[in-house]
Amino acid sequence: MTMISLAGSRLLDRIGASRAGPISPPRVDEATRRQGAAVVLPMAGAVVSGANGVSTYADPRSSSAASRGIGHVWASPALANDAISIRMAANRAGSIYSLGDQWRGLGGALLKRFGETGENYAQTRVDDSTAPDELAGLAPELRAQRAADIVAAQSAALASVADNGAVATFNVRLQSGLSVELGITVSQGFDGLVGTQVSLESSGAMSVNDRKAVQKLAEGLDRALEGLGQDDVASIDLSGLADYDRTAIDSLDLTVDTHRTHETQRPLESFALHLGGDRSSVTLEGAEGEMHLSVGTQAPPVQATASQRQASLRGVLDRIAAAGQHGQANAALVEQMKSAFMQLQAAAAAHVPAQSSAQVAGDAAASGLADFDAGFGGPTWRLNAAGTARLGGQVSYRLNQQTVVTNQSQGGQSTRQTLSEELSADYRESLDGGMLDVDTGNYSSTRVRDASTVTTLIDSAAGRVKRAQRMVQEQQLKTVAELRHHQVTSERSWPAQRRVLERLA
């Protein structure tokens, strides 16, 4: 992005301006505005946020740096009082370490503006702690050099917001072939720079209907970012995005990357959502672990009634919860998995076509859920009453459903639906509920290896079930060893196997 700096002599002129009126922002010619070039506002005209979050231009001579607080600089001063810039300034009044505070309302404001105008947009705002008062005591030649240094530092700060910031990107692809990309970058001061950068760019001029479809995503995007930006545990809220207008929109992608912001792990490290095409997917990585989920967006190969789908959904959620408990997975990670699964399956079910009574009768033995691949894993821990870790380890879990429908001779169909599940967990736990200290050699070590396969077979012809059966195969193994001074003093195992064939019809 081109930076247009103002000369030091012009900065000195602005410092000597009348204190009676506000300092005007630099003039931006129309060609520069259309190109989206950034204009550096010198610190003498820095924009200061008032108590109500509204930005005003302040004369730095009227108060000391301490009384005026931290000023700030806009890349596009001419836009500093529009709705988006005002929202950026208001968000800065919240915690700079809270992504939820810094993201609040920005995505929706950008989409609403685009829906109304169809125009691209870009703005950057950074904190600026330079004190222009110091120039007054310098010799003229030193003042000019110092003023030029300040302007150069402000230019560099504006250009560096995206270098180490938390980045959220939202891409909307229209059925028309055009696309809109929205970006929000928040630099939270871990590298000394505090600022926000927003942008929205479309690939071409869009119809009014397309713009309206994009604008309708505003509230959903704000809700999604608000959940992901929570300070303690990221939550997944896709309710306002999953029901996008499929007649106008082909697909949506929302990604968040905070890896570059700090050395310590954050509640949310990365997130990726894709809605549209053959499959919808969610991946999330954070302090609680990582999860992935992919769900087919087409009508399930084998349909079922709404009640059957709900029963199947509850069954899968129970499996996920049981695996989390058995493997000592972090509770927040398990809830993230369950929440994403419910929402993507609900989105898939919303577009299932109506069925005939014959179809329902023939397919009742199947789950009615869209095929999926899900999993979570990562480090696990449990705290004791004193707030120290009494348990620590690793867990890995995967759950997958695949459905294959084969047409047979004379109009018959053969359906095979397989639900596969695997759990692997290893963890150590203190013997007395106190703090886990492996170096002492006094702890218990647990190993969990579980696997199961549920296969449903349905043969049908002319809308009637000729045969339906379900085979369940399960293997479980839990081993617990107790160690004293690094020596195994006891070891117990609980193996289990089960094989059941059930005739359904």
C-alpha positions as CSV (number, residue, x, y, z in Angstrom):
1,M,0.0,0.0,0.0
2,T,1.5,3.4,-1.0
3,M,2.3,5.7,1.9
4,I,2.0,9.4,1.3
5,S,4.1,11.2,4.0
6,L,3.9,14.8,4.8
7,A,7.1,16.8,4.9
8,G,8.5,17.9,8.2
9,S,8.0,21.6,7.3
10,R,4.3,21.0,6.8
11,L,4.1,19.3,10.2
12,L,5.7,22.4,11.8
13,D,3.1,24.6,10.0
14,R,0.3,22.4,11.5
15,I,1.9,22.7,15.0
16,G,1.8,26.5,14.7
17,A,-1.9,26.5,13.6
18,S,-4.5,28.3,15.6
19,R,-5.5,26.5,18.8
20,A,-9.0,27.8,18.4
21,G,-10.2,25.4,15.8
22,P,-9.8,21.6,15.0
23,I,-6.9,20.6,12.8
24,S,-8.1,19.5,9.4
25,P,-7.0,16.2,8.0
26,P,-4.7,16.2,4.9
27,R,-6.5,16.7,1.6
28,V,-6.8,13.5,-0.5
29,D,-7.1,13.9,-4.2
30,E,-9.8,11.8,-6.0
31,A,-7.2,9.7,-7.8
32,T,-5.5,8.7,-4.6
33,R,-8.8,8.0,-2.9
34,R,-9.9,5.7,-5.7
35,Q,-6.6,3.8,-5.5
36,G,-7.0,3.2,-1.8
37,A,-3.7,4.8,-1.0
38,A,-3.0,5.4,2.7
39,V,-2.4,8.9,4.0
40,V,-0.4,9.4,7.2
41,L,-1.9,11.8,9.6
42,P,1.0,13.6,11.4
43,M,1.0,13.4,15.1
44,A,0.1,17.1,15.4
45,G,-3.2,16.2,14.0
46,A,-3.5,12.8,15.8
47,V,-7.1,11.6,16.4
48,V,-7.9,11.2,20.0
49,S,-10.7,8.9,21.3
50,G,-13.0,10.6,23.7
51,A,-14.9,8.9,26.5
52,N,-17.8,8.1,24.2
53,G,-15.5,6.4,21.6
54,V,-16.0,9.2,19.1
55,S,-12.9,10.3,17.3
56,T,-12.0,14.0,17.1
57,Y,-9.0,15.9,15.9
58,A,-7.1,17.5,18.8
59,D,-4.6,20.3,19.1
60,P,-1.7,18.7,20.9
61,R,-0.6,22.1,22.4
62,S,-3.8,22.3,24.5
63,S,-2.8,19.6,26.9
64,S,0.1,17.5,27.9
65,A,0.7,14.0,26.6
66,A,-0.3,12.6,29.9
67,S,-3.7,14.4,30.0
68,R,-4.6,13.6,26.5
69,G,-3.7,10.0,26.8
70,I,-2.5,7.9,23.8
71,G,-3.3,9.4,20.4
72,H,-3.7,7.5,17.2
73,V,-3.2,7.8,13.5
74,W,-5.5,6.9,10.6
75,A,-4.3,5.6,7.2
76,S,-7.3,7.3,5.7
77,P,-8.1,10.4,7.8
78,A,-10.9,11.4,5.4
79,L,-12.8,8.3,6.6
80,A,-12.0,8.7,10.3
81,N,-15.6,9.7,11.2
82,D,-17.5,7.1,9.2
83,A,-19.4,4.3,10.9
84,I,-16.6,1.7,10.4
85,S,-13.8,4.0,11.8
86,I,-16.0,5.0,14.7
87,R,-16.5,1.3,15.5
88,M,-12.8,0.8,15.3
89,A,-12.2,3.6,17.8
90,A,-14.9,2.4,20.1
91,N,-13.5,-1.1,20.1
92,R,-10.1,0.3,21.1
93,A,-11.7,1.4,24.4
94,G,-12.0,-2.3,25.3
95,S,-9.3,-4.7,26.2
96,I,-6.6,-4.8,23.5
97,Y,-5.9,-8.5,24.5
98,S,-9.5,-9.5,23.8
99,L,-10.2,-10.4,20.2
100,G,-13.9,-10.3,20.9
101,D,-13.6,-6.7,22.0
102,Q,-11.5,-5.7,19.0
103,W,-13.6,-7.6,16.4
104,R,-17.0,-6.5,17.7
105,G,-19.3,-5.3,15.0
106,L,-16.6,-4.7,12.4
107,G,-17.4,-7.6,10.1
108,G,-21.1,-6.7,10.0
109,A,-20.4,-3.0,9.5
110,L,-18.2,-3.8,6.5
111,L,-20.8,-6.1,4.9
112,K,-23.6,-3.7,5.5
113,R,-21.7,-0.9,3.9
114,F,-20.9,-3.1,0.9
115,G,-24.5,-4.1,0.6
116,E,-25.6,-0.4,0.5
117,T,-22.8,1.0,-1.7
118,G,-21.1,-1.9,-3.5
119,E,-17.8,-0.1,-2.9
120,N,-14.5,-1.5,-1.7
121,Y,-13.2,-0.2,1.7
122,A,-9.9,0.0,3.6
123,Q,-8.9,1.7,6.9
124,T,-6.0,1.3,9.4
125,R,-5.7,2.8,12.8
126,V,-2.7,2.6,15.2
127,D,-2.0,3.9,18.6
128,D,0.5,6.8,18.7
129,S,2.3,7.8,21.9
130,T,4.5,10.5,20.4
131,A,4.3,13.8,22.2
132,P,4.4,16.8,19.8
133,D,5.2,19.2,22.7
134,E,8.8,18.1,22.6
135,L,9.3,19.9,19.3
136,A,8.8,23.3,20.9
137,G,12.1,23.3,22.7
138,L,14.2,22.2,19.7
139,A,16.2,24.4,17.3
140,P,14.4,24.9,13.9
141,E,16.7,22.4,12.0
142,L,16.3,19.8,14.8
143,R,12.6,20.3,14.9
144,A,12.3,19.6,11.2
145,Q,14.3,16.4,11.5
146,R,12.4,15.3,14.5
147,A,9.1,16.0,12.8
148,A,10.2,14.0,9.8
149,D,11.3,11.1,12.0
150,I,7.9,11.1,13.7
151,V,6.0,11.0,10.4
152,A,8.3,8.1,9.2
153,A,7.6,6.2,12.4
154,Q,3.8,6.7,12.0
155,S,4.0,5.5,8.4
156,A,6.0,2.4,9.4
157,A,3.4,1.7,12.2
158,L,0.5,1.9,9.8
159,A,2.3,-0.4,7.3
160,S,3.2,-2.9,10.0
161,V,-0.2,-3.7,11.6
162,A,-0.6,-6.9,9.6
163,D,2.9,-8.2,10.3
164,N,2.2,-9.8,13.7
165,G,-1.6,-9.4,14.1
166,A,-4.4,-11.8,14.5
167,V,-6.1,-12.1,11.1
168,A,-9.7,-12.9,10.3
169,T,-10.6,-13.4,6.7
170,F,-14.1,-13.9,5.3
171,N,-14.6,-14.9,1.6
172,V,-17.9,-15.1,-0.1
173,R,-18.2,-16.6,-3.6
174,L,-21.3,-15.9,-5.5
175,Q,-23.1,-18.1,-8.0
176,S,-22.3,-15.4,-10.6
177,G,-18.6,-16.2,-10.3
178,L,-17.8,-12.9,-8.4
179,S,-16.4,-12.9,-4.9
180,V,-16.0,-10.6,-1.9
181,E,-13.1,-10.8,0.5
182,L,-13.2,-9.2,3.9
183,G,-10.3,-8.9,6.3
184,I,-9.8,-7.7,9.9
185,T,-6.3,-7.6,11.4
186,V,-5.7,-6.8,15.1
187,S,-2.3,-6.1,16.4
188,Q,-2.5,-6.4,20.2
189,G,0.8,-4.9,21.3
190,F,2.8,-8.0,21.8
191,D,5.4,-6.5,19.5
192,G,4.8,-3.0,20.8
193,L,2.3,-2.0,18.2
194,V,-1.5,-1.7,18.9
195,G,-3.7,-1.2,15.9
196,T,-6.5,-2.4,13.7
197,Q,-6.7,-2.8,9.9
198,V,-9.9,-3.6,8.0
199,S,-10.6,-4.1,4.3
200,L,-13.3,-5.3,1.9
201,E,-12.7,-5.9,-1.7
202,S,-15.0,-7.4,-4.4
203,S,-13.8,-8.9,-7.6
204,G,-16.3,-6.9,-9.7
205,A,-19.5,-4.9,-9.8
206,M,-22.3,-7.0,-8.3
207,S,-26.1,-6.9,-8.8
208,V,-28.3,-5.5,-6.1
209,N,-29.6,-9.1,-5.3
210,D,-26.0,-10.3,-4.8
211,R,-25.1,-7.4,-2.6
212,K,-28.2,-8.0,-0.5
213,A,-27.3,-11.7,-0.1
214,V,-23.9,-10.7,1.1
215,Q,-25.3,-8.0,3.4
216,K,-27.6,-10.6,5.1
217,L,-24.5,-12.4,6.4
218,A,-23.5,-9.3,8.5
219,E,-25.1,-10.4,11.8
220,G,-24.0,-14.0,11.4
221,L,-20.4,-13.0,10.8
222,D,-20.4,-10.8,13.9
223,R,-21.9,-13.7,16.0
224,A,-19.3,-16.1,14.7
225,L,-16.4,-13.8,15.4
226,E,-17.8,-12.9,18.8
227,G,-17.8,-16.6,19.8
228,L,-14.4,-17.3,18.4
229,G,-12.9,-14.2,20.2
230,Q,-14.0,-15.1,23.7
231,D,-11.2,-14.6,26.3
232,D,-11.5,-18.0,28.0
233,V,-12.8,-20.6,25.6
234,A,-13.7,-20.2,21.9
235,S,-17.2,-21.1,21.0
236,I,-18.6,-21.9,17.6
237,D,-21.7,-20.1,16.4
238,L,-22.6,-20.8,12.8
239,S,-26.3,-20.0,13.1
240,G,-26.2,-16.8,11.0
241,L,-23.9,-18.2,8.3
242,A,-25.1,-21.8,7.7
243,D,-28.4,-20.6,6.4
244,Y,-26.9,-18.4,3.6
245,D,-28.9,-17.7,0.4
246,R,-27.9,-20.6,-1.8
247,T,-29.6,-19.2,-4.8
248,A,-27.1,-16.3,-4.8
249,I,-24.1,-17.6,-2.9
250,D,-22.0,-20.6,-3.9
251,S,-19.8,-20.9,-0.8
252,L,-18.4,-19.2,2.3
253,D,-15.0,-19.4,4.0
254,L,-14.1,-17.9,7.3
255,T,-10.5,-18.3,8.6
256,V,-8.8,-16.9,11.7
257,D,-5.1,-17.1,12.4
258,T,-3.6,-15.9,15.7
259,H,-0.4,-17.9,15.7
260,R,1.8,-14.9,15.2
261,T,0.5,-12.8,18.0
262,H,2.4,-14.3,21.0
263,E,4.6,-17.1,22.2
264,T,2.1,-18.5,24.7
265,Q,-0.9,-20.5,23.4
266,R,-4.2,-18.7,23.1
267,P,-7.8,-19.9,23.5
268,L,-8.0,-19.8,19.7
269,E,-4.9,-20.4,17.6
270,S,-6.6,-21.0,14.3
271,F,-10.0,-21.6,12.8
272,A,-11.3,-22.5,9.4
273,L,-14.9,-22.8,8.2
274,H,-16.1,-23.8,4.8
275,L,-19.7,-23.9,3.8
276,G,-20.8,-25.0,0.3
277,G,-19.8,-27.4,-2.4
278,D,-20.0,-31.1,-1.7
279,R,-18.9,-30.8,1.9
280,S,-18.9,-28.3,4.7
281,S,-16.1,-28.3,7.3
282,V,-14.8,-26.8,10.5
283,T,-11.3,-27.0,11.9
284,L,-10.2,-25.4,15.2
285,E,-6.9,-25.3,17.1
286,G,-6.4,-23.7,20.5
287,A,-5.3,-24.1,24.1
288,E,-7.9,-26.9,24.7
289,G,-6.6,-29.0,21.7
290,E,-7.7,-29.3,18.1
291,M,-10.7,-30.6,16.3
292,H,-11.9,-31.2,12.7
293,L,-15.3,-32.0,11.2
294,S,-16.4,-32.5,7.6
295,V,-20.1,-33.1,6.7
296,G,-21.6,-33.8,3.4
297,T,-23.9,-31.1,2.1
298,Q,-25.9,-33.2,-0.3
299,A,-29.1,-35.0,0.8
300,P,-28.1,-38.1,2.8
301,P,-27.8,-41.2,0.5
302,V,-30.3,-42.9,2.8
303,Q,-33.1,-40.7,4.2
304,A,-35.1,-41.0,7.4
305,T,-37.7,-39.3,9.3
306,A,-37.0,-36.2,11.4
307,S,-37.4,-38.2,14.6
308,Q,-35.0,-40.8,13.3
309,R,-32.4,-38.2,12.5
310,Q,-32.8,-36.7,16.0
311,A,-32.3,-40.1,17.6
312,S,-29.2,-40.7,15.5
313,L,-27.9,-37.3,16.3
314,R,-28.3,-37.9,20.0
315,G,-26.5,-41.2,19.6
316,V,-23.5,-39.6,17.9
317,L,-23.3,-36.8,20.5
318,D,-23.4,-39.4,23.3
319,R,-20.6,-41.3,21.6
320,I,-18.5,-38.1,21.4
321,A,-19.2,-37.3,25.1
322,A,-18.3,-40.8,26.2
323,A,-15.1,-40.9,24.3
324,G,-14.1,-37.5,25.8
325,Q,-14.8,-38.8,29.3
326,H,-13.0,-42.1,28.7
327,G,-10.0,-40.5,27.2
328,Q,-9.9,-37.6,29.7
329,A,-10.2,-35.0,26.8
330,N,-10.6,-31.4,27.9
331,A,-14.3,-30.7,28.4
332,A,-14.2,-27.5,26.3
333,L,-12.8,-29.3,23.3
334,V,-15.5,-32.0,23.5
335,E,-18.2,-29.3,23.6
336,Q,-16.7,-27.5,20.6
337,M,-16.8,-30.8,18.7
338,K,-20.4,-31.4,19.7
339,S,-21.5,-27.9,18.9
340,A,-20.0,-27.9,15.4
341,F,-21.4,-31.4,14.7
342,M,-25.0,-30.3,15.7
343,Q,-24.8,-27.1,13.6
344,L,-23.4,-28.7,10.4
345,Q,-25.8,-31.6,10.6
346,A,-28.7,-29.2,11.1
347,A,-27.6,-27.2,8.1
348,A,-27.5,-30.4,6.0
349,A,-30.9,-31.5,7.2
350,A,-32.5,-28.2,6.3
351,H,-32.0,-29.0,2.6
352,V,-33.2,-32.6,2.6
353,P,-36.1,-33.0,0.2
354,A,-39.5,-34.3,1.3
355,Q,-39.8,-38.1,1.2
356,S,-42.5,-40.5,0.3
357,S,-43.9,-42.9,2.8
358,A,-42.3,-45.7,0.9
359,Q,-38.9,-44.1,1.2
360,V,-39.3,-43.5,4.9
361,A,-40.3,-47.1,5.5
362,G,-37.4,-48.4,3.5
363,D,-34.8,-46.2,5.1
364,A,-35.8,-46.2,8.7
365,A,-33.0,-48.5,9.7
366,A,-30.3,-46.0,8.6
367,S,-29.2,-43.0,10.6
368,G,-30.5,-40.3,8.3
369,L,-27.5,-38.2,9.1
370,A,-25.3,-36.7,6.4
371,D,-22.0,-38.7,6.1
372,F,-19.2,-37.1,8.1
373,D,-15.7,-37.4,9.3
374,A,-14.9,-35.9,12.8
375,G,-12.1,-36.0,15.3
376,F,-10.4,-34.2,18.1
377,G,-7.1,-34.5,20.0
378,G,-4.2,-32.9,21.8
379,P,-2.9,-32.5,25.3
380,T,-5.3,-33.2,28.2
381,W,-5.2,-32.1,31.9
382,R,-7.2,-32.0,35.0
383,L,-6.7,-29.6,37.9
384,N,-7.1,-30.3,41.6
385,A,-8.7,-28.1,44.3
386,A,-5.4,-26.1,44.6
387,G,-5.5,-25.2,40.9
388,T,-2.5,-27.4,40.0
389,A,-2.5,-30.2,37.4
390,R,-3.2,-33.6,39.0
391,L,-3.5,-35.3,35.5
392,G,-1.8,-34.8,32.2
393,G,-1.6,-36.7,28.9
394,Q,-2.6,-36.9,25.3
395,V,-5.8,-38.0,23.5
396,S,-6.8,-38.8,19.9
397,Y,-10.3,-39.5,18.7
398,R,-12.0,-40.1,15.4
399,L,-15.6,-40.8,14.3
400,N,-16.6,-41.5,10.7
401,Q,-19.8,-42.4,8.9
402,Q,-19.8,-43.6,5.3
403,T,-22.9,-44.7,3.3
404,V,-22.7,-46.6,0.0
405,V,-25.9,-47.3,-2.1
406,T,-25.6,-49.8,-4.9
407,N,-28.3,-50.3,-7.5
408,Q,-29.2,-53.9,-8.1
409,S,-30.9,-55.7,-10.9
410,Q,-34.7,-55.4,-11.2
411,G,-34.7,-52.0,-9.5
412,G,-33.5,-53.1,-6.1
413,Q,-31.0,-51.3,-3.9
414,S,-28.4,-52.4,-1.4
415,T,-27.3,-49.9,1.2
416,R,-24.3,-50.2,3.5
417,Q,-23.8,-47.6,6.2
418,T,-20.7,-47.9,8.4
419,L,-19.9,-45.9,11.6
420,S,-16.3,-46.3,12.7
421,E,-14.9,-45.0,15.9
422,E,-11.3,-45.0,17.4
423,L,-10.0,-43.7,20.7
424,S,-6.4,-43.5,21.9
425,A,-5.4,-41.9,25.2
426,D,-2.4,-41.9,27.4
427,Y,-2.3,-40.0,30.7
428,R,-0.6,-39.9,34.1
429,E,-2.2,-39.0,37.3
430,S,-1.0,-38.2,40.8
431,L,-1.7,-40.9,43.4
432,D,-3.1,-38.7,46.1
433,G,-4.9,-36.0,44.1
434,G,-2.1,-33.5,44.6
435,M,0.1,-32.0,42.0
436,L,1.3,-34.4,39.3
437,D,5.1,-34.5,39.5
438,V,6.5,-37.2,37.2
439,D,10.0,-36.6,38.3
440,T,9.3,-38.1,41.7
441,G,8.3,-41.4,40.0
442,N,5.1,-41.6,42.0
443,Y,2.0,-41.6,39.8
444,S,-0.4,-43.9,37.9
445,S,-0.1,-44.3,34.1
446,T,-3.2,-45.1,32.1
447,R,-3.5,-46.4,28.5
448,V,-6.8,-46.5,26.6
449,R,-7.3,-48.1,23.2
450,D,-10.9,-48.4,22.0
451,A,-12.3,-49.2,18.5
452,S,-15.8,-50.0,17.2
453,T,-17.6,-50.5,13.9
454,V,-21.3,-50.4,13.4
455,T,-22.4,-51.7,10.0
456,T,-26.0,-51.4,8.8
457,L,-27.1,-53.4,5.7
458,I,-30.4,-52.7,4.0
459,D,-31.7,-54.5,0.9
460,S,-34.9,-53.0,-0.6
461,A,-37.0,-53.3,-3.8
462,A,-40.1,-51.5,-4.9
463,G,-40.1,-49.4,-1.8
464,R,-40.1,-52.4,0.5
465,V,-37.4,-53.6,2.8
466,K,-36.3,-57.2,1.9
467,R,-33.6,-57.4,4.6
468,A,-32.2,-55.1,7.2
469,Q,-29.5,-56.0,9.7
470,R,-26.9,-54.3,11.9
471,M,-23.6,-55.7,13.0
472,V,-21.7,-54.2,16.0
473,Q,-18.0,-55.0,16.7
474,E,-16.3,-53.4,19.6
475,Q,-12.8,-53.8,21.2
476,Q,-11.8,-52.0,24.4
477,L,-8.7,-52.0,26.4
478,K,-7.8,-50.0,29.5
479,T,-4.5,-50.6,31.3
480,V,-3.5,-48.8,34.6
481,A,0.0,-49.1,36.1
482,E,0.9,-47.6,39.5
483,L,4.5,-46.5,40.0
484,R,6.4,-45.8,43.2
485,H,9.8,-44.3,42.9
486,H,9.8,-45.1,39.2
487,Q,9.1,-48.8,39.8
488,V,5.8,-50.4,38.7
489,T,4.1,-51.7,41.9
490,S,0.9,-52.9,40.3
491,E,-0.7,-53.2,36.8
492,R,-4.3,-53.9,35.9
493,S,-6.0,-54.3,32.6
494,W,-9.7,-54.3,31.5
495,P,-10.0,-55.9,28.0
496,A,-13.4,-56.2,26.4
497,Q,-14.8,-57.4,23.1
498,R,-18.3,-57.5,21.7
499,R,-19.7,-58.8,18.5
500,V,-23.5,-58.6,17.9
501,L,-25.6,-59.2,14.8
502,E,-29.1,-57.7,15.0
503,R,-31.9,-58.3,12.5
504,L,-33.9,-55.2,12.0
505,A,-36.4,-56.3,9.3
